[in-house]
Amino acid sequence: MAADLKTSLSPARAHEEKFVPDATDLDETKVMPMVGSTAAEQQVQAATTAPTTRETASPDDSSQKRPKQAGKHGWRKYWPFVLAGVIVAAIILFVVLSLTGGSKEATVPMLSGMSRTQAESALEAANLELGKETKRASSKVAKNRVIESDPDAGSTVKAGSSVDIVVSSGDKKYQLEDYVGDEYATIKARLEKAGFTVKRKRRTSVDIPAGEIMAQSLDAGTSVVPSGQTITFTVSSGSATFAMPDFSGQTEDQVSAWASTHGMVLKIDTAYNDSVASGQLISQDPQAGSDLHRGDTLNVTFSKGKDPASASSSSSASSDTTKTATRTVALEYVPSALAPRTVTHQAVTLPIRSPFTCRTARTA
């Protein structure tokens, strides 16, 4: 048989007659003729093996014939197809289950406000797992409490899925900067928007412009929670402001002393004035009540008294004015120890000056 198996595919045996067993005697042992043996040799082989076969067979077996079982093993020729179908069905089922995860689904519970332990227990009860945990500052959610989940609460997901949570780290801290030299109004608006309470303390300065921050109560780099936190800035109000006083009736020395004390630039002028005594203030600029800063200019004018030229001109004009009046004066003439004479009274026109001077002409 070994030789037959080795040469079963040999081209030399391609034309051999196909072996067909006897269907009526399937249980009987058959002796296969030797390949290449002659007919005489085959007869000898059959004669030597036949008695052995008959000796081993029982009398009952020889007298009984088994029924025909031609289709007993007919299904075997279909088993490769059946096996292939089973494999394909298994592959399809595996792919479907991998993509859909089966028919089991779960709903993400509401986790907001829970602690991490509470959230984990709630997820386990919903057939879900706790995923990644991240921290975020929040002024609305207490520290170490869940702010939100991903997926959101109420979402439908595959059973056994992981749910990420965001946990509050408490109020957000604000890191302060160095605001010295910045405009107070701008910084105030920015910090109040962040939640700070901002206060201002004014200070005069010749060198720093008005409105600029000179100092701050909280150091730069400090991280604080803005809510309920107060920061105070020292802000320049510019040079000092003074209210302009009324210098009426004051002397030049008094005004000069005030200007020197307040750092003012004083410009003095003088003028004749008939109504203001010499050395007294005639005018000032700016006027009384005006706001002044250190370094501003104050212009004042003091009286030198009456103008001499004006007085002389007035006197000359008075002397050149002549008024004419006509007056009749009756004078009685009484000669001494002389004979009576006749006196003629003559009306005389006299020029009248101030004071009036009366002159008369007499004729004998």
C-alpha positions in Angstrom: 0.0 0.0 0.0 2.9 2.4 0.7 4.1 1.9 -2.8 0.6 2.6 -4.2 0.3 5.8 -2.1 3.7 7.0 -3.3 2.9 6.4 -7.0 -0.8 7.4 -6.8 -0.1 10.6 -8.6 2.4 9.2 -11.1 1.5 9.9 -14.8 2.3 6.2 -15.5 -0.8 5.2 -13.6 -3.1 7.7 -15.3 -4.8 5.0 -17.4 -5.4 2.4 -14.7 -8.9 1.2 -14.2 -10.8 3.0 -11.4 -11.3 0.8 -8.3 -15.0 0.4 -7.5 -15.9 -1.6 -4.4 -18.8 -4.0 -4.4 -21.7 -2.2 -2.7 -23.3 -5.5 -1.6 -20.3 -6.7 0.3 -19.0 -3.6 2.1 -18.2 -5.4 5.3 -16.1 -8.1 3.7 -12.4 -7.7 3.7 -11.1 -7.3 0.3 -7.6 -8.2 -1.0 -6.3 -5.7 -3.4 -4.3 -7.1 -6.3 -0.7 -6.1 -6.4 0.1 -3.5 -8.9 1.9 -5.0 -11.8 1.2 -8.6 -10.8 0.1 -11.2 -13.4 -3.2 -12.9 -13.5 -1.7 -16.1 -12.2 -0.1 -14.4 -9.3 -3.4 -12.7 -8.4 -5.2 -16.1 -8.4 -2.6 -17.6 -6.0 -3.0 -14.5 -3.7 -6.7 -15.0 -3.7 -6.4 -18.7 -2.9 -4.2 -18.1 0.1 -6.3 -15.4 1.6 -9.8 -16.7 1.0 -9.7 -19.5 3.6 -8.4 -17.1 6.2 -11.3 -14.8 5.5 -13.8 -17.6 5.7 -12.2 -19.0 8.9 -12.6 -15.7 10.7 -16.2 -15.3 9.5 -18.8 -16.8 11.7 -21.5 -19.1 10.3 -24.1 -16.6 11.1 -22.3 -13.8 9.3 -22.0 -15.8 6.1 -25.7 -16.6 6.1 -26.8 -13.0 6.7 -26.5 -10.1 4.4 -26.6 -6.5 5.6 -28.9 -4.0 4.1 -27.7 -1.6 1.5 -26.2 1.6 3.1 -25.3 3.5 0.0 -26.2 7.0 1.5 -24.7 6.5 5.0 -21.7 8.8 4.4 -23.1 11.1 1.6 -23.2 14.3 3.9 -19.4 14.4 4.1 -19.1 15.9 0.6 -21.0 19.0 1.8 -19.2 19.6 5.0 -16.6 22.1 3.5 -19.5 24.3 2.5 -21.2 24.1 5.8 -17.9 24.9 7.6 -17.3 27.9 5.4 -20.8 29.2 6.1 -20.3 28.9 9.8 -17.0 30.8 9.6 -18.5 33.6 7.6 -21.5 34.0 10.0 -19.1 34.1 12.9 -17.0 36.8 11.3 -20.1 38.9 10.5 -21.4 38.6 14.1 -18.0 39.6 15.5 -17.8 42.7 13.3 -21.4 43.8 14.3 -20.7 43.3 17.9 -17.5 45.2 17.7 -19.1 48.2 16.1 -22.3 48.3 18.1 -21.1 46.9 21.3 -24.1 44.7 21.5 -27.6 45.9 22.3 -26.8 47.2 25.9 -26.9 51.0 26.3 -26.5 53.2 29.4 -27.5 56.8 30.2 -25.0 59.2 31.8 -26.3 60.4 35.2 -26.3 63.9 36.5 -22.9 64.3 38.2 -22.8 68.1 38.8 -22.2 69.1 42.4 -21.0 65.6 43.4 -17.7 64.7 45.0 -15.4 62.4 43.0 -16.4 59.4 45.1 -20.1 60.1 44.7 -19.7 60.5 40.9 -17.8 57.2 40.7 -20.5 55.4 42.5 -23.2 56.9 40.4 -21.4 55.9 37.2 -21.0 52.3 38.5 -24.7 52.1 39.2 -25.4 53.2 35.6 -23.0 50.5 34.3 -20.4 53.1 33.3 -16.8 53.8 34.3 -15.1 57.0 35.6 -12.7 58.3 33.0 -10.3 61.3 33.1 -10.5 63.9 35.8 -9.5 67.5 35.2 -9.4 70.6 37.4 -10.9 74.0 36.6 -11.4 77.1 38.7 -15.0 78.1 39.4 -16.6 80.8 41.5 -20.0 79.1 41.3 -19.1 75.4 42.1 -17.5 74.6 45.5 -14.0 73.2 45.5 -13.6 69.5 44.8 -17.1 69.2 43.4 -18.0 68.1 39.8 -18.7 71.0 37.4 -19.6 69.0 34.4 -19.2 65.6 32.6 -18.3 64.5 29.1 -20.5 63.1 27.7 -23.1 65.4 29.2 -25.7 64.2 31.7 -28.6 62.4 29.9 -26.5 61.2 27.0 -27.0 57.6 25.8 -23.8 55.7 25.4 -22.6 52.1 25.2 -22.6 50.3 28.5 -19.2 50.2 30.1 -18.1 53.4 28.5 -15.9 55.9 30.3 -17.2 59.3 31.4 -14.8 62.2 32.0 -15.4 64.8 34.7 -14.3 68.4 35.4 -13.8 69.1 39.1 -13.7 72.6 40.6 -10.5 73.8 42.1 -12.2 76.7 43.9 -12.3 80.4 43.1 -10.0 81.5 40.3 -6.9 83.4 41.5 -5.7 86.6 39.8 -2.0 87.4 39.5 -1.4 91.1 40.0 1.1 93.0 37.8 3.2 96.1 38.4 0.8 99.0 37.7 3.1 101.9 38.7 3.3 104.3 35.8 0.0 103.1 34.3 -3.2 105.2 33.9 -5.4 104.8 36.9 -8.7 104.8 35.0 -7.6 102.0 32.7 -6.3 99.7 35.6 -9.4 100.5 37.7 -11.8 99.3 35.0 -9.7 96.1 34.4 -9.5 95.1 38.0 -13.1 95.8 38.8 -14.2 93.6 35.9 -12.1 90.8 37.5 -13.9 91.3 40.8 -11.6 93.6 42.8 -12.6 96.6 44.9 -10.4 99.5 43.8 -9.7 102.6 45.8 -7.6 105.7 45.1 -5.4 107.9 47.3 -4.3 111.2 45.8 -0.9 112.8 46.1 0.5 115.9 44.5 3.6 115.7 42.3 5.5 118.1 40.2 7.2 115.4 38.1 4.4 112.8 37.7 1.4 113.7 35.5 -2.0 113.8 37.0 -3.9 110.4 36.8 -0.8 108.3 36.8 -0.3 105.5 39.4 2.6 106.2 41.8 2.2 103.1 44.2 0.0 100.1 44.9 -1.0 98.4 48.1 -0.6 94.8 46.8 2.8 93.7 45.4 3.2 92.7 41.8 3.2 88.9 41.3 0.8 88.3 44.2 -2.0 85.8 43.4 -5.3 86.5 45.2 -9.0 85.7 44.8 -10.6 88.9 43.5 -13.9 88.5 45.3 -13.8 90.6 48.4 -10.2 91.8 47.8 -9.4 95.5 47.9 -6.4 97.1 46.2 -5.5 100.8 46.8 -3.5 102.9 44.4 -1.7 106.1 45.1 -2.4 108.4 42.2 -0.7 111.6 41.2 -3.0 114.7 41.2 -0.3 116.7 39.4 1.2 119.8 40.9 -0.5 121.3 44.0 -3.7 123.3 43.4 -4.4 126.5 45.2 -7.4 128.8 45.3 -6.5 132.3 44.2 -7.1 134.7 47.1 -8.3 138.3 46.8 -5.3 140.6 47.3 -7.4 143.8 47.3 -5.9 146.3 49.8 -2.7 144.3 50.2 0.8 145.6 49.6 3.4 144.3 47.2 5.3 142.6 50.0 2.3 140.7 51.2 1.5 139.4 47.7 5.2 138.5 47.1 5.3 136.5 50.3 2.2 134.4 49.4 3.5 133.7 45.9 6.9 132.5 47.2 5.2 130.2 49.7 3.1 128.5 47.0 5.8 128.3 44.3 4.1 130.8 42.0 5.9 133.0 39.4 5.0 136.6 40.3 5.0 139.4 37.7 4.5 142.9 39.2 3.5 146.0 37.3 2.7 149.5 38.5 0.4 152.3 37.2 -1.0 155.6 38.3 -4.4 155.6 39.7 -6.3 158.5 41.2 -8.7 156.3 43.2 -6.2 153.8 44.7 -3.6 154.8 47.1 0.0 154.4 46.2 1.4 150.9 46.9 -2.1 149.3 46.9 -3.2 146.6 44.5 -5.1 147.8 41.4 -5.7 144.4 39.7 -4.7 140.7 39.7 -4.8 137.9 37.1 -6.1 135.2 37.5 -9.0 136.5 39.4 -9.8 135.6 43.0 -11.2 132.1 43.4 -9.4 130.6 40.4 -7.5 127.3 40.7 -3.8 127.6 40.5 -1.0 125.0 40.4 2.5 125.3 41.7 4.6 127.0 38.9 1.7 129.0 37.5 2.1 132.7 36.8 0.4 135.4 38.9 0.2 139.0 37.4 -0.5 141.9 39.7 -0.6 145.7 39.3 0.0 148.1 42.1 -0.9 151.8 42.2 1.7 154.6 42.1 -0.8 157.1 43.3 -2.2 160.1 41.3 -0.7 160.9 38.0 1.2 164.3 38.3 0.7 165.1 34.6 -3.0 164.6 35.0 -3.2 167.1 37.9 -1.2 169.8 36.1 -3.3 169.4 33.0 -6.4 169.8 35.1 -5.1 173.0 36.7 -4.1 174.5 33.3 -7.4 173.8 31.9 -9.1 175.4 34.8 -7.0 178.7 34.5 -7.8 179.0 30.8 -11.5 179.0 31.3 -13.0 182.5 31.5 -16.6 183.4 32.2 -18.1 186.8 31.5 -20.7 188.4 33.8 -22.3 191.9 33.8 -23.0 193.5 37.2 -24.0 197.0 38.1 -22.5 198.3 41.3 -23.5 201.6 42.9 -20.7 203.2 44.8 -21.1 206.3 46.9 -18.3 208.7 46.9 -18.0 211.1 49.8 -15.1 213.7 49.3 -13.5 215.0 52.3 -13.8 218.8 52.9 -14.5 219.4 49.2 -17.4 220.6 47.5 -19.9 218.2 46.3 -19.2 216.7 43.0 -21.3 214.8 40.7 -20.4 211.1 40.4 -21.3 209.2 37.4 -21.9 205.6 37.9 -20.8 203.5 35.0 -21.7 200.0 34.3 -18.6 198.0 33.8 -18.3 194.6 32.2 -15.8 192.5 34.2 -14.2 189.1 33.3 -15.1 186.6 36.0 -12.6 184.0 37.1 -12.7 181.6 39.8 -12.5 182.8 42.5 -14.5 185.9 41.3 -12.7 189.2 41.2 -14.7 192.4 41.1 -13.1 195.6 39.8 -14.8 198.9 39.4 -13.9 202.0 37.3 -14.6 205.4 38.8 -14.8 208.7 37.0 -15.0 212.0 38.7 
